[in-house]
Amino acid sequence: MLQYDNEQIIDWMEGVRKHPDMVNAFWPSQINSKNWLCDWVKSYLPSANRIIIFGSWYGVLADMLKIKLPKSQIMCVDKDKEPLLWSARKHAYWHGDMITFEYDTRVDLVINTSTEHMTQWEYDTWYNNIPENTYFIVQGNNHYGEKDHIRSCRNLDEFKELNRIQNCLHGDVLEYEGPWDKINNEPTVLQRYMAIGFKTQHDRKD
Ligand SMILES: C[S@@+](CC[C@H](N)C(=O)[O-])C[C@H]1O[C@@H](n2cnc3c(N)ncnc32)[C@H](O)[C@@H]1O
């Protein structure tokens, strides 16, 4: 479990005051899924140093990873300038659509926790661009009810297939509470998926 110091908490609250939408990065499901990812990086890829987070949003995951792996060099990539510039105060950044990103140095790990926000073509383009011999971690979910989710998955197997998880180091499911089901007056239970793959030269698909 991560420990946050006063400075980090004050910084996040300042972000929420300046960018009210940032509060959405602090739903329990958001924090728990990011914490889950940080634990996996620490357990499975502790020597990952150069890390790129695609769809980095307000950089909360970047902040959390930096606490977990203080020596890591993290770059945030997002097409939305407002959240990206907030994260840019503390992390390297690149502004633009992730499918046009050009790798100019070796990276150890790329992360994409926004796979449900991308079309299959966008995902494939992003994936094909990952340099060979690079670890990648992706997350997605089965939350079809959210209008921005255009590529949710029914289960972990489908998630791994759609996201082309080759050489799978680890994959699992985390259940979380979704929006209140007003018809049955009960919480909805949703699933978040995560997998670590290793991209090799044999994985290309056009
Ligand atoms: C709503 S947020 C994060 C949601 C995600 N479920 C998570 O927990 O990380 C999605 C972010 O991905 C960014 N994004 C989506 N598609 C992108 C793309 N093609 N290139 C760059 N950023 C993208 C959006 O601008 C946004 O900041």
The ligand as an SDF file (V2000), in Angstrom:
LIG
                    3D

 27 29  0  0  0  0  0  0  0  0999 V2000
  -10.5800    9.6520  -18.6780 C   0  0  0  0  0  0  0  0  0  0  0  0
   -8.9010    9.4380  -18.6850 S   0  0  0  0  0  0  0  0  0  0  0  0
   -8.4640    7.9860  -17.8420 C   0  0  0  0  0  0  0  0  0  0  0  0
   -9.4190    6.8310  -17.8760 C   0  0  0  0  0  0  0  0  0  0  0  0
   -8.8210    5.4980  -17.6210 C   0  0  0  0  0  0  0  0  0  0  0  0
   -9.9000    4.5930  -17.3830 N   0  0  0  0  0  0  0  0  0  0  0  0
   -7.8590    5.4310  -16.4660 C   0  0  0  0  0  0  0  0  0  0  0  0
   -8.2570    4.9940  -15.4000 O   0  0  0  0  0  0  0  0  0  0  0  0
   -6.6930    5.7910  -16.6060 O   0  0  0  0  0  0  0  0  0  0  0  0
   -8.4600    9.0070  -20.3360 C   0  0  0  0  0  0  0  0  0  0  0  0
   -7.3350    9.8850  -20.8010 C   0  0  0  0  0  0  0  0  0  0  0  0
   -6.8160    9.3250  -21.9900 O   0  0  0  0  0  0  0  0  0  0  0  0
   -6.5980   10.3650  -22.9110 C   0  0  0  0  0  0  0  0  0  0  0  0
   -6.6320    9.7790  -24.2430 N   0  0  0  0  0  0  0  0  0  0  0  0
   -7.6220    9.0170  -24.7850 C   0  0  0  0  0  0  0  0  0  0  0  0
   -7.2930    8.6570  -26.0460 N   0  0  0  0  0  0  0  0  0  0  0  0
   -6.0710    9.1950  -26.2900 C   0  0  0  0  0  0  0  0  0  0  0  0
   -5.1900    9.1910  -27.4060 C   0  0  0  0  0  0  0  0  0  0  0  0
   -5.5230    8.5590  -28.5260 N   0  0  0  0  0  0  0  0  0  0  0  0
   -4.0180    9.8360  -27.3210 N   0  0  0  0  0  0  0  0  0  0  0  0
   -3.6790   10.4940  -26.1810 C   0  0  0  0  0  0  0  0  0  0  0  0
   -4.4720   10.5480  -25.0960 N   0  0  0  0  0  0  0  0  0  0  0  0
   -5.6470    9.9040  -25.1360 C   0  0  0  0  0  0  0  0  0  0  0  0
   -7.7030   11.3640  -22.6440 C   0  0  0  0  0  0  0  0  0  0  0  0
   -7.3760   12.6550  -23.1180 O   0  0  0  0  0  0  0  0  0  0  0  0
   -7.7910   11.3000  -21.1270 C   0  0  0  0  0  0  0  0  0  0  0  0
   -6.9420   12.2340  -20.5070 O   0  0  0  0  0  0  0  0  0  0  0  0
  1  2  1  0
  2  3  1  0
  2 10  1  0
  3  4  1  0
  4  5  1  0
  5  6  1  0
  5  7  1  0
  7  8  2  0
  7  9  1  0
 10 11  1  0
 11 12  1  0
 11 26  1  0
 12 13  1  0
 13 14  1  0
 13 24  1  0
 14 15  1  0
 14 23  1  0
 15 16  2  0
 16 17  1  0
 17 18  1  0
 17 23  2  0
 18 19  1  0
 18 20  2  0
 20 21  1  0
 21 22  2  0
 22 23  1  0
 24 25  1  0
 24 26  1  0
 26 27  1  0
M  CHG  2   2   1   9  -1
M  END
$$$$
